[in-house]
Amino acid sequence: MKRNPSRSGTSSLTDELAELRRLDPTALKQRWRVLYRTEAPVHIGRALLLQAVAYRLQERVLGGLKSSTRRLLEGAAAPRRASPW
């Protein structure tokens, strides 16, 4: 993914993010389907839906997390085994 977006890439991203606020819930869920290639969760609120869609758009233009950061977060989220003590 891009780490140094072009100036035009960030200006179109700014326009796209501004447009998200004007979308109704049905249109936001459609954007989710396109970006995540899955249905949006049934009980997700509009605010969280908006943030998730905005994050994915930014990730496409600006790049995602570094591999080392992703591994660190996945390790922190992994279930811990119970200690025998």
Secondary structure, DSSP 4 states (H G I P E B T S, - for coil): --SS--HHHHHHHHHHHHHHTT--HHHHHHHHHHHHSSPPPTT--HHHHHHHHHHHHHHHHH----HHHHHHHHHHHSPPPPP--
